[in-house]
Amino acid sequence: MARISVLDWVPYSPDLNPIEHLWDYVDCQAVQEEWAKIPLEVLHNLILSMFAQVKAILKAKDWHFKY
């Protein structure tokens, strides 16, 4: 039977706590899954809206603007 050395301070260091890396993995998987669900029409509309936003910024001369 192999012996595993245990360090007293490991749970207090997020870098050495495996659950933190697991949560990061789960977060990335969830984001990728949701990203894949975004309809192309939504992306297309967001891209097209950039023209109006830039126009509004130029008209406001870099001041606040309502869009």
PDB file of N, H, CA, C and O in Angstrom:
ATOM      1  N   MET A   1       0.854  -1.180   0.000  1.00  0.00           N
ATOM      2  CA  MET A   1       0.000   0.000   0.000  1.00  0.00           C
ATOM      3  C   MET A   1       0.896   1.239   0.000  1.00  0.00           C
ATOM      4  O   MET A   1       1.783   1.377   0.843  1.00  0.00           O
ATOM      5  N   ALA A   2       0.651   2.137  -0.960  1.00  0.00           N
ATOM      6  H   ALA A   2      -0.069   2.025  -1.645  1.00  0.00           H
ATOM      7  CA  ALA A   2       1.461   3.349  -1.077  1.00  0.00           C
ATOM      8  C   ALA A   2       1.041   4.352  -0.018  1.00  0.00           C
ATOM      9  O   ALA A   2      -0.132   4.471   0.336  1.00  0.00           O
ATOM     10  N   ARG A   3       2.029   5.058   0.468  1.00  0.00           N
ATOM     11  H   ARG A   3       2.982   4.962   0.181  1.00  0.00           H
ATOM     12  CA  ARG A   3       1.759   6.110   1.456  1.00  0.00           C
ATOM     13  C   ARG A   3       1.718   7.450   0.738  1.00  0.00           C
ATOM     14  O   ARG A   3       2.563   7.730  -0.113  1.00  0.00           O
ATOM     15  N   ILE A   4       0.762   8.255   1.071  1.00  0.00           N
ATOM     16  H   ILE A   4       0.076   8.028   1.762  1.00  0.00           H
ATOM     17  CA  ILE A   4       0.627   9.578   0.475  1.00  0.00           C
ATOM     18  C   ILE A   4       0.948  10.611   1.547  1.00  0.00           C
ATOM     19  O   ILE A   4       0.362  10.616   2.630  1.00  0.00           O
ATOM     20  N   SER A   5       1.885  11.477   1.218  1.00  0.00           N
ATOM     21  H   SER A   5       2.360  11.473   0.338  1.00  0.00           H
ATOM     22  CA  SER A   5       2.217  12.553   2.151  1.00  0.00           C
ATOM     23  C   SER A   5       1.142  13.629   2.071  1.00  0.00           C
ATOM     24  O   SER A   5       0.716  14.007   0.980  1.00  0.00           O
ATOM     25  N   VAL A   6       0.714  14.110   3.202  1.00  0.00           N
ATOM     26  H   VAL A   6       1.061  13.803   4.089  1.00  0.00           H
ATOM     27  CA  VAL A   6      -0.310  15.138   3.261  1.00  0.00           C
ATOM     28  C   VAL A   6       0.304  16.406   3.842  1.00  0.00           C
ATOM     29  O   VAL A   6       0.973  16.374   4.874  1.00  0.00           O
ATOM     30  N   LEU A   7       0.063  17.526   3.154  1.00  0.00           N
ATOM     31  H   LEU A   7      -0.481  17.552   2.315  1.00  0.00           H
ATOM     32  CA  LEU A   7       0.559  18.813   3.626  1.00  0.00           C
ATOM     33  C   LEU A   7      -0.573  19.535   4.345  1.00  0.00           C
ATOM     34  O   LEU A   7      -1.692  19.600   3.836  1.00  0.00           O
ATOM     35  N   ASP A   8      -0.291  20.071   5.516  1.00  0.00           N
ATOM     36  H   ASP A   8       0.618  20.018   5.930  1.00  0.00           H
ATOM     37  CA  ASP A   8      -1.325  20.735   6.308  1.00  0.00           C
ATOM     38  C   ASP A   8      -1.922  21.952   5.624  1.00  0.00           C
ATOM     39  O   ASP A   8      -3.098  22.246   5.836  1.00  0.00           O
ATOM     40  N   TRP A   9      -1.161  22.665   4.816  1.00  0.00           N
ATOM     41  H   TRP A   9      -0.205  22.426   4.644  1.00  0.00           H
ATOM     42  CA  TRP A   9      -1.607  23.934   4.273  1.00  0.00           C
ATOM     43  C   TRP A   9      -2.253  23.853   2.900  1.00  0.00           C
ATOM     44  O   TRP A   9      -2.703  24.881   2.394  1.00  0.00           O
ATOM     45  N   VAL A  10      -2.321  22.728   2.294  1.00  0.00           N
ATOM     46  H   VAL A  10      -1.956  21.893   2.705  1.00  0.00           H
ATOM     47  CA  VAL A  10      -2.855  22.610   0.932  1.00  0.00           C
ATOM     48  C   VAL A  10      -4.280  23.152   0.786  1.00  0.00           C
ATOM     49  O   VAL A  10      -4.530  23.881  -0.174  1.00  0.00           O
ATOM     50  N   PRO A  11      -5.227  22.845   1.674  1.00  0.00           N
ATOM     51  CA  PRO A  11      -6.584  23.349   1.477  1.00  0.00           C
ATOM     52  C   PRO A  11      -6.688  24.874   1.501  1.00  0.00           C
ATOM     53  O   PRO A  11      -7.675  25.435   1.025  1.00  0.00           O
ATOM     54  N   TYR A  12      -5.690  25.537   2.047  1.00  0.00           N
ATOM     55  H   TYR A  12      -4.888  25.081   2.434  1.00  0.00           H
ATOM     56  CA  TYR A  12      -5.752  26.989   2.151  1.00  0.00           C
ATOM     57  C   TYR A  12      -5.151  27.692   0.947  1.00  0.00           C
ATOM     58  O   TYR A  12      -5.170  28.921   0.882  1.00  0.00           O
ATOM     59  N   SER A  13      -4.624  26.950   0.004  1.00  0.00           N
ATOM     60  H   SER A  13      -4.609  25.952   0.057  1.00  0.00           H
ATOM     61  CA  SER A  13      -4.050  27.541  -1.199  1.00  0.00           C
ATOM     62  C   SER A  13      -4.913  27.162  -2.391  1.00  0.00           C
ATOM     63  O   SER A  13      -4.953  25.993  -2.775  1.00  0.00           O
ATOM     64  N   PRO A  14      -5.617  28.150  -2.995  1.00  0.00           N
ATOM     65  CA  PRO A  14      -6.492  27.814  -4.130  1.00  0.00           C
ATOM     66  C   PRO A  14      -5.741  27.192  -5.308  1.00  0.00           C
ATOM     67  O   PRO A  14      -6.314  26.395  -6.051  1.00  0.00           O
ATOM     68  N   ASP A  15      -4.474  27.544  -5.485  1.00  0.00           N
ATOM     69  H   ASP A  15      -4.009  28.191  -4.881  1.00  0.00           H
ATOM     70  CA  ASP A  15      -3.701  26.980  -6.592  1.00  0.00           C
ATOM     71  C   ASP A  15      -3.424  25.498  -6.403  1.00  0.00           C
ATOM     72  O   ASP A  15      -3.228  24.769  -7.375  1.00  0.00           O
ATOM     73  N   LEU A  16      -3.409  25.063  -5.177  1.00  0.00           N
ATOM     74  H   LEU A  16      -3.568  25.655  -4.388  1.00  0.00           H
ATOM     75  CA  LEU A  16      -3.108  23.657  -4.909  1.00  0.00           C
ATOM     76  C   LEU A  16      -4.349  22.846  -4.555  1.00  0.00           C
ATOM     77  O   LEU A  16      -4.247  21.676  -4.184  1.00  0.00           O
ATOM     78  N   ASN A  17      -5.494  23.453  -4.667  1.00  0.00           N
ATOM     79  H   ASN A  17      -5.576  24.403  -4.968  1.00  0.00           H
ATOM     80  CA  ASN A  17      -6.738  22.770  -4.345  1.00  0.00           C
ATOM     81  C   ASN A  17      -7.373  22.290  -5.651  1.00  0.00           C
ATOM     82  O   ASN A  17      -7.820  23.114  -6.448  1.00  0.00           O
ATOM     83  N   PRO A  18      -7.423  20.991  -5.885  1.00  0.00           N
ATOM     84  CA  PRO A  18      -7.932  20.461  -7.159  1.00  0.00           C
ATOM     85  C   PRO A  18      -9.362  20.891  -7.485  1.00  0.00           C
ATOM     86  O   PRO A  18      -9.713  20.987  -8.661  1.00  0.00           O
ATOM     87  N   ILE A  19     -10.186  21.150  -6.489  1.00  0.00           N
ATOM     88  H   ILE A  19      -9.901  21.072  -5.534  1.00  0.00           H
ATOM     89  CA  ILE A  19     -11.578  21.521  -6.777  1.00  0.00           C
ATOM     90  C   ILE A  19     -11.647  22.850  -7.513  1.00  0.00           C
ATOM     91  O   ILE A  19     -12.555  23.061  -8.317  1.00  0.00           O
ATOM     92  N   GLU A  20     -10.702  23.752  -7.252  1.00  0.00           N
ATOM     93  H   GLU A  20      -9.964  23.581  -6.599  1.00  0.00           H
ATOM     94  CA  GLU A  20     -10.693  25.037  -7.949  1.00  0.00           C
ATOM     95  C   GLU A  20     -10.481  24.832  -9.446  1.00  0.00           C
ATOM     96  O   GLU A  20     -11.113  25.508 -10.258  1.00  0.00           O
ATOM     97  N   HIS A  21      -9.613  23.922  -9.812  1.00  0.00           N
ATOM     98  H   HIS A  21      -9.100  23.373  -9.152  1.00  0.00           H
ATOM     99  CA  HIS A  21      -9.363  23.627 -11.224  1.00  0.00           C
ATOM    100  C   HIS A  21     -10.570  22.924 -11.850  1.00  0.00           C
ATOM    101  O   HIS A  21     -10.869  23.108 -13.030  1.00  0.00           O
ATOM    102  N   LEU A  22     -11.253  22.120 -11.040  1.00  0.00           N
ATOM    103  H   LEU A  22     -11.011  21.970 -10.081  1.00  0.00           H
ATOM    104  CA  LEU A  22     -12.459  21.450 -11.527  1.00  0.00           C
ATOM    105  C   LEU A  22     -13.560  22.472 -11.809  1.00  0.00           C
ATOM    106  O   LEU A  22     -14.248  22.376 -12.825  1.00  0.00           O
ATOM    107  N   TRP A  23     -13.732  23.458 -10.909  1.00  0.00           N
ATOM    108  H   TRP A  23     -13.173  23.536 -10.083  1.00  0.00           H
ATOM    109  CA  TRP A  23     -14.740  24.499 -11.143  1.00  0.00           C
ATOM    110  C   TRP A  23     -14.418  25.288 -12.394  1.00  0.00           C
ATOM    111  O   TRP A  23     -15.321  25.646 -13.150  1.00  0.00           O
ATOM    112  N   ASP A  24     -13.146  25.563 -12.622  1.00  0.00           N
ATOM    113  H   ASP A  24     -12.413  25.272 -12.008  1.00  0.00           H
ATOM    114  CA  ASP A  24     -12.742  26.274 -13.838  1.00  0.00           C
ATOM    115  C   ASP A  24     -13.126  25.469 -15.080  1.00  0.00           C
ATOM    116  O   ASP A  24     -13.636  26.021 -16.055  1.00  0.00           O
ATOM    117  N   TYR A  25     -12.876  24.165 -15.033  1.00  0.00           N
ATOM    118  H   TYR A  25     -12.462  23.717 -14.241  1.00  0.00           H
ATOM    119  CA  TYR A  25     -13.236  23.292 -16.150  1.00  0.00           C
ATOM    120  C   TYR A  25     -14.751  23.301 -16.385  1.00  0.00           C
ATOM    121  O   TYR A  25     -15.206  23.412 -17.523  1.00  0.00           O
ATOM    122  N   VAL A  26     -15.522  23.183 -15.307  1.00  0.00           N
ATOM    123  H   VAL A  26     -15.152  23.092 -14.382  1.00  0.00           H
ATOM    124  CA  VAL A  26     -16.985  23.164 -15.420  1.00  0.00           C
ATOM    125  C   VAL A  26     -17.482  24.486 -15.993  1.00  0.00           C
ATOM    126  O   VAL A  26     -18.357  24.500 -16.859  1.00  0.00           O
ATOM    127  N   ASP A  27     -16.924  25.599 -15.512  1.00  0.00           N
ATOM    128  H   ASP A  27     -16.213  25.588 -14.809  1.00  0.00           H
ATOM    129  CA  ASP A  27     -17.317  26.907 -16.041  1.00  0.00           C
ATOM    130  C   ASP A  27     -17.052  26.994 -17.535  1.00  0.00           C
ATOM    131  O   ASP A  27     -17.907  27.463 -18.287  1.00  0.00           O
ATOM    132  N   CYS A  28     -15.893  26.554 -17.972  1.00  0.00           N
ATOM    133  H   CYS A  28     -15.199  26.173 -17.362  1.00  0.00           H
ATOM    134  CA  CYS A  28     -15.540  26.606 -19.399  1.00  0.00           C
ATOM    135  C   CYS A  28     -16.486  25.741 -20.229  1.00  0.00           C
ATOM    136  O   CYS A  28     -16.901  26.140 -21.317  1.00  0.00           O
ATOM    137  N   GLN A  29     -16.822  24.575 -19.723  1.00  0.00           N
ATOM    138  H   GLN A  29     -16.485  24.251 -18.839  1.00  0.00           H
ATOM    139  CA  GLN A  29     -17.733  23.689 -20.447  1.00  0.00           C
ATOM    140  C   GLN A  29     -19.114  24.324 -20.574  1.00  0.00           C
ATOM    141  O   GLN A  29     -19.740  24.251 -21.632  1.00  0.00           O
ATOM    142  N   ALA A  30     -19.589  24.950 -19.491  1.00  0.00           N
ATOM    143  H   ALA A  30     -19.080  25.009 -18.632  1.00  0.00           H
ATOM    144  CA  ALA A  30     -20.906  25.582 -19.509  1.00  0.00           C
ATOM    145  C   ALA A  30     -20.926  26.744 -20.495  1.00  0.00           C
ATOM    146  O   ALA A  30     -21.893  26.918 -21.238  1.00  0.00           O
ATOM    147  N   VAL A  31     -19.866  27.533 -20.502  1.00  0.00           N
ATOM    148  H   VAL A  31     -19.081  27.392 -19.899  1.00  0.00           H
ATOM    149  CA  VAL A  31     -19.803  28.675 -21.421  1.00  0.00           C
ATOM    150  C   VAL A  31     -19.800  28.180 -22.863  1.00  0.00           C
ATOM    151  O   VAL A  31     -20.496  28.736 -23.712  1.00  0.00           O
ATOM    152  N   GLN A  32     -19.027  27.148 -23.141  1.00  0.00           N
ATOM    153  H   GLN A  32     -18.461  26.696 -22.452  1.00  0.00           H
ATOM    154  CA  GLN A  32     -18.970  26.619 -24.504  1.00  0.00           C
ATOM    155  C   GLN A  32     -20.328  26.076 -24.938  1.00  0.00           C
ATOM    156  O   GLN A  32     -20.737  26.254 -26.086  1.00  0.00           O
ATOM    157  N   GLU A  33     -21.016  25.423 -24.025  1.00  0.00           N
ATOM    158  H   GLU A  33     -20.684  25.279 -23.093  1.00  0.00           H
ATOM    159  CA  GLU A  33     -22.331  24.865 -24.357  1.00  0.00           C
ATOM    160  C   GLU A  33     -23.332  25.988 -24.656  1.00  0.00           C
ATOM    161  O   GLU A  33     -24.083  25.913 -25.628  1.00  0.00           O
ATOM    162  N   GLU A  34     -23.337  27.010 -23.828  1.00  0.00           N
ATOM    163  H   GLU A  34     -22.727  27.071 -23.038  1.00  0.00           H
ATOM    164  CA  GLU A  34     -24.252  28.134 -24.044  1.00  0.00           C
ATOM    165  C   GLU A  34     -23.881  28.922 -25.300  1.00  0.00           C
ATOM    166  O   GLU A  34     -24.761  29.366 -26.037  1.00  0.00           O
ATOM    167  N   TRP A  35     -22.585  29.095 -25.544  1.00  0.00           N
ATOM    168  H   TRP A  35     -21.870  28.734 -24.946  1.00  0.00           H
ATOM    169  CA  TRP A  35     -22.118  29.817 -26.736  1.00  0.00           C
ATOM    170  C   TRP A  35     -22.630  29.135 -28.001  1.00  0.00           C
ATOM    171  O   TRP A  35     -23.042  29.794 -28.955  1.00  0.00           O
ATOM    172  N   ALA A  36     -22.596  27.815 -27.993  1.00  0.00           N
ATOM    173  H   ALA A  36     -22.261  27.279 -27.218  1.00  0.00           H
ATOM    174  CA  ALA A  36     -23.042  27.045 -29.166  1.00  0.00           C
ATOM    175  C   ALA A  36     -24.543  27.205 -29.414  1.00  0.00           C
ATOM    176  O   ALA A  36     -25.009  26.959 -30.526  1.00  0.00           O
ATOM    177  N   LYS A  37     -25.295  27.607 -28.412  1.00  0.00           N
ATOM    178  H   LYS A  37     -24.917  27.807 -27.508  1.00  0.00           H
ATOM    179  CA  LYS A  37     -26.748  27.761 -28.541  1.00  0.00           C
ATOM    180  C   LYS A  37     -27.158  29.124 -29.105  1.00  0.00           C
ATOM    181  O   LYS A  37     -28.322  29.324 -29.450  1.00  0.00           O
ATOM    182  N   ILE A  38     -26.215  30.056 -29.199  1.00  0.00           N
ATOM    183  H   ILE A  38     -25.269  29.894 -28.919  1.00  0.00           H
ATOM    184  CA  ILE A  38     -26.562  31.397 -29.675  1.00  0.00           C
ATOM    185  C   ILE A  38     -26.932  31.320 -31.152  1.00  0.00           C
ATOM    186  O   ILE A  38     -26.135  30.857 -31.969  1.00  0.00           O
ATOM    187  N   PRO A  39     -28.128  31.770 -31.496  1.00  0.00           N
ATOM    188  CA  PRO A  39     -28.542  31.734 -32.907  1.00  0.00           C
ATOM    189  C   PRO A  39     -27.682  32.694 -33.740  1.00  0.00           C
ATOM    190  O   PRO A  39     -27.301  33.764 -33.267  1.00  0.00           O
ATOM    191  N   LEU A  40     -27.385  32.307 -34.963  1.00  0.00           N
ATOM    192  H   LEU A  40     -27.694  31.437 -35.347  1.00  0.00           H
ATOM    193  CA  LEU A  40     -26.587  33.152 -35.851  1.00  0.00           C
ATOM    194  C   LEU A  40     -27.249  34.507 -36.086  1.00  0.00           C
ATOM    195  O   LEU A  40     -26.559  35.504 -36.298  1.00  0.00           O
ATOM    196  N   GLU A  41     -28.569  34.552 -36.052  1.00  0.00           N
ATOM    197  H   GLU A  41     -29.130  33.742 -35.880  1.00  0.00           H
ATOM    198  CA  GLU A  41     -29.284  35.814 -36.245  1.00  0.00           C
ATOM    199  C   GLU A  41     -28.925  36.824 -35.150  1.00  0.00           C
ATOM    200  O   GLU A  41     -28.795  38.017 -35.425  1.00  0.00           O
ATOM    201  N   VAL A  42     -28.767  36.354 -33.926  1.00  0.00           N
ATOM    202  H   VAL A  42     -28.873  35.385 -33.703  1.00  0.00           H
ATOM    203  CA  VAL A  42     -28.384  37.236 -32.821  1.00  0.00           C
ATOM    204  C   VAL A  42     -26.999  37.816 -33.083  1.00  0.00           C
ATOM    205  O   VAL A  42     -26.793  39.021 -32.938  1.00  0.00           O
ATOM    206  N   LEU A  43     -26.064  36.980 -33.461  1.00  0.00           N
ATOM    207  H   LEU A  43     -26.231  36.001 -33.579  1.00  0.00           H
ATOM    208  CA  LEU A  43     -24.704  37.447 -33.759  1.00  0.00           C
ATOM    209  C   LEU A  43     -24.716  38.427 -34.924  1.00  0.00           C
ATOM    210  O   LEU A  43     -24.042  39.456 -34.882  1.00  0.00           O
ATOM    211  N   HIS A  44     -25.464  38.114 -35.938  1.00  0.00           N
ATOM    212  H   HIS A  44     -26.011  37.278 -35.972  1.00  0.00           H
ATOM    213  CA  HIS A  44     -25.558  38.974 -37.115  1.00  0.00           C
ATOM    214  C   HIS A  44     -26.114  40.352 -36.735  1.00  0.00           C
ATOM    215  O   HIS A  44     -25.584  41.378 -37.162  1.00  0.00           O
ATOM    216  N   ASN A  45     -27.174  40.370 -35.938  1.00  0.00           N
ATOM    217  H   ASN A  45     -27.605  39.537 -35.591  1.00  0.00           H
ATOM    218  CA  ASN A  45     -27.772  41.636 -35.509  1.00  0.00           C
ATOM    219  C   ASN A  45     -26.813  42.461 -34.650  1.00  0.00           C
ATOM    220  O   ASN A  45     -26.771  43.685 -34.768  1.00  0.00           O
ATOM    221  N   LEU A  46     -26.053  41.803 -33.797  1.00  0.00           N
ATOM    222  H   LEU A  46     -26.087  40.808 -33.700  1.00  0.00           H
ATOM    223  CA  LEU A  46     -25.078  42.520 -32.973  1.00  0.00           C
ATOM    224  C   LEU A  46     -23.995  43.160 -33.842  1.00  0.00           C
ATOM    225  O   LEU A  46     -23.587  44.298 -33.609  1.00  0.00           O
ATOM    226  N   ILE A  47     -23.544  42.420 -34.833  1.00  0.00           N
ATOM    227  H   ILE A  47     -23.876  41.496 -35.022  1.00  0.00           H
ATOM    228  CA  ILE A  47     -22.519  42.953 -35.739  1.00  0.00           C
ATOM    229  C   ILE A  47     -23.075  44.154 -36.500  1.00  0.00           C
ATOM    230  O   ILE A  47     -22.415  45.188 -36.603  1.00  0.00           O
ATOM    231  N   LEU A  48     -24.281  44.017 -37.027  1.00  0.00           N
ATOM    232  H   LEU A  48     -24.817  43.177 -36.943  1.00  0.00           H
ATOM    233  CA  LEU A  48     -24.890  45.122 -37.775  1.00  0.00           C
ATOM    234  C   LEU A  48     -25.136  46.347 -36.891  1.00  0.00           C
ATOM    235  O   LEU A  48     -25.077  47.476 -37.377  1.00  0.00           O
ATOM    236  N   SER A  49     -25.405  46.142 -35.623  1.00  0.00           N
ATOM    237  H   SER A  49     -25.453  45.225 -35.228  1.00  0.00           H
ATOM    238  CA  SER A  49     -25.668  47.271 -34.725  1.00  0.00           C
ATOM    239  C   SER A  49     -24.419  48.094 -34.456  1.00  0.00           C
ATOM    240  O   SER A  49     -24.519  49.234 -34.000  1.00  0.00           O
ATOM    241  N   MET A  50     -23.245  47.538 -34.731  1.00  0.00           N
ATOM    242  H   MET A  50     -23.164  46.613 -35.101  1.00  0.00           H
ATOM    243  CA  MET A  50     -21.997  48.266 -34.479  1.00  0.00           C
ATOM    244  C   MET A  50     -21.907  49.533 -35.322  1.00  0.00           C
ATOM    245  O   MET A  50     -21.354  50.534 -34.867  1.00  0.00           O
ATOM    246  N   PHE A  51     -22.438  49.509 -36.533  1.00  0.00           N
ATOM    247  H   PHE A  51     -22.888  48.696 -36.902  1.00  0.00           H
ATOM    248  CA  PHE A  51     -22.392  50.696 -37.391  1.00  0.00           C
ATOM    249  C   PHE A  51     -23.125  51.860 -36.724  1.00  0.00           C
ATOM    250  O   PHE A  51     -22.618  52.981 -36.694  1.00  0.00           O
ATOM    251  N   ALA A  52     -24.309  51.594 -36.196  1.00  0.00           N
ATOM    252  H   ALA A  52     -24.721  50.683 -36.220  1.00  0.00           H
ATOM    253  CA  ALA A  52     -25.092  52.640 -35.533  1.00  0.00           C
ATOM    254  C   ALA A  52     -24.404  53.109 -34.253  1.00  0.00           C
ATOM    255  O   ALA A  52     -24.439  54.296 -33.930  1.00  0.00           O
ATOM    256  N   GLN A  53     -23.788  52.198 -33.535  1.00  0.00           N
ATOM    257  H   GLN A  53     -23.759  51.234 -33.798  1.00  0.00           H
ATOM    258  CA  GLN A  53     -23.096  52.577 -32.301  1.00  0.00           C
ATOM    259  C   GLN A  53     -21.898  53.479 -32.595  1.00  0.00           C
ATOM    260  O   GLN A  53     -21.690  54.476 -31.904  1.00  0.00           O
ATOM    261  N   VAL A  54     -21.118  53.139 -33.603  1.00  0.00           N
ATOM    262  H   VAL A  54     -21.287  52.329 -34.165  1.00  0.00           H
ATOM    263  CA  VAL A  54     -19.966  53.963 -33.971  1.00  0.00           C
ATOM    264  C   VAL A  54     -20.433  55.342 -34.424  1.00  0.00           C
ATOM    265  O   VAL A  54     -19.830  56.356 -34.072  1.00  0.00           O
ATOM    266  N   LYS A  55     -21.496  55.373 -35.196  1.00  0.00           N
ATOM    267  H   LYS A  55     -21.986  54.550 -35.481  1.00  0.00           H
ATOM    268  CA  LYS A  55     -22.048  56.644 -35.656  1.00  0.00           C
ATOM    269  C   LYS A  55     -22.472  57.503 -34.452  1.00  0.00           C
ATOM    270  O   LYS A  55     -22.222  58.709 -34.432  1.00  0.00           O
ATOM    271  N   ALA A  56     -23.109  56.884 -33.458  1.00  0.00           N
ATOM    272  H   ALA A  56     -23.312  55.905 -33.474  1.00  0.00           H
ATOM    273  CA  ALA A  56     -23.546  57.605 -32.257  1.00  0.00           C
ATOM    274  C   ALA A  56     -22.344  58.119 -31.458  1.00  0.00           C
ATOM    275  O   ALA A  56     -22.388  59.224 -30.917  1.00  0.00           O
ATOM    276  N   ILE A  57     -21.292  57.339 -31.383  1.00  0.00           N
ATOM    277  H   ILE A  57     -21.256  56.441 -31.822  1.00  0.00           H
ATOM    278  CA  ILE A  57     -20.078  57.766 -30.668  1.00  0.00           C
ATOM    279  C   ILE A  57     -19.454  58.971 -31.370  1.00  0.00           C
ATOM    280  O   ILE A  57     -19.073  59.948 -30.725  1.00  0.00           O
ATOM    281  N   LEU A  58     -19.356  58.891 -32.694  1.00  0.00           N
ATOM    282  H   LEU A  58     -19.665  58.098 -33.218  1.00  0.00           H
ATOM    283  CA  LEU A  58     -18.771  60.003 -33.445  1.00  0.00           C
ATOM    284  C   LEU A  58     -19.612  61.266 -33.297  1.00  0.00           C
ATOM    285  O   LEU A  58     -19.070  62.363 -33.157  1.00  0.00           O
ATOM    286  N   LYS A  59     -20.928  61.118 -33.329  1.00  0.00           N
ATOM    287  H   LYS A  59     -21.368  60.227 -33.443  1.00  0.00           H
ATOM    288  CA  LYS A  59     -21.812  62.266 -33.187  1.00  0.00           C
ATOM    289  C   LYS A  59     -21.677  62.892 -31.796  1.00  0.00           C
ATOM    290  O   LYS A  59     -21.762  64.112 -31.652  1.00  0.00           O
ATOM    291  N   ALA A  60     -21.469  62.063 -30.780  1.00  0.00           N
ATOM    292  H   ALA A  60     -21.400  61.072 -30.896  1.00  0.00           H
ATOM    293  CA  ALA A  60     -21.338  62.545 -29.402  1.00  0.00           C
ATOM    294  C   ALA A  60     -19.934  63.077 -29.120  1.00  0.00           C
ATOM    295  O   ALA A  60     -19.671  63.588 -28.031  1.00  0.00           O
ATOM    296  N   LYS A  61     -19.042  62.959 -30.087  1.00  0.00           N
ATOM    297  H   LYS A  61     -19.256  62.544 -30.971  1.00  0.00           H
ATOM    298  CA  LYS A  61     -17.654  63.421 -29.936  1.00  0.00           C
ATOM    299  C   LYS A  61     -17.005  62.831 -28.686  1.00  0.00           C
ATOM    300  O   LYS A  61     -16.398  63.546 -27.888  1.00  0.00           O
ATOM    301  N   ASP A  62     -17.144  61.523 -28.533  1.00  0.00           N
ATOM    302  H   ASP A  62     -17.637  60.943 -29.181  1.00  0.00           H
ATOM    303  CA  ASP A  62     -16.561  60.752 -27.434  1.00  0.00           C
ATOM    304  C   ASP A  62     -17.169  61.049 -26.065  1.00  0.00           C
ATOM    305  O   ASP A  62     -16.618  60.623 -25.050  1.00  0.00           O
ATOM    306  N   TRP A  63     -18.278  61.761 -26.011  1.00  0.00           N
ATOM    307  H   TRP A  63     -18.726  62.108 -26.836  1.00  0.00           H
ATOM    308  CA  TRP A  63     -18.981  61.981 -24.756  1.00  0.00           C
ATOM    309  C   TRP A  63     -20.014  60.881 -24.591  1.00  0.00           C
ATOM    310  O   TRP A  63     -20.170  60.023 -25.460  1.00  0.00           O
ATOM    311  N   HIS A  64     -20.711  60.915 -23.476  1.00  0.00           N
ATOM    312  H   HIS A  64     -20.585  61.612 -22.770  1.00  0.00           H
ATOM    313  CA  HIS A  64     -21.749  59.913 -23.234  1.00  0.00           C
ATOM    314  C   HIS A  64     -22.834  60.044 -24.293  1.00  0.00           C
ATOM    315  O   HIS A  64     -23.136  61.140 -24.766  1.00  0.00           O
ATOM    316  N   PHE A  65     -23.403  58.925 -24.648  1.00  0.00           N
ATOM    317  H   PHE A  65     -23.157  58.034 -24.264  1.00  0.00           H
ATOM    318  CA  PHE A  65     -24.491  58.933 -25.611  1.00  0.00           C
ATOM    319  C   PHE A  65     -25.486  57.868 -25.233  1.00  0.00           C
ATOM    320  O   PHE A  65     -25.150  56.885 -24.572  1.00  0.00           O
ATOM    321  N   LYS A  66     -26.711  58.074 -25.660  1.00  0.00           N
ATOM    322  H   LYS A  66     -26.983  58.872 -26.197  1.00  0.00           H
ATOM    323  CA  LYS A  66     -27.756  57.097 -25.388  1.00  0.00           C
ATOM    324  C   LYS A  66     -27.918  56.227 -26.623  1.00  0.00           C
ATOM    325  O   LYS A  66     -28.115  56.735 -27.727  1.00  0.00           O
ATOM    326  N   TYR A  67     -27.838  54.938 -26.440  1.00  0.00           N
ATOM    327  H   TYR A  67     -27.679  54.525 -25.543  1.00  0.00           H
ATOM    328  CA  TYR A  67     -28.009  54.040 -27.566  1.00  0.00           C
ATOM    329  C   TYR A  67     -28.995  52.962 -27.197  1.00  0.00           C
ATOM    330  O   TYR A  67     -29.288  52.088 -28.013  1.00  0.00           O
TER     331      TYR A  67
END
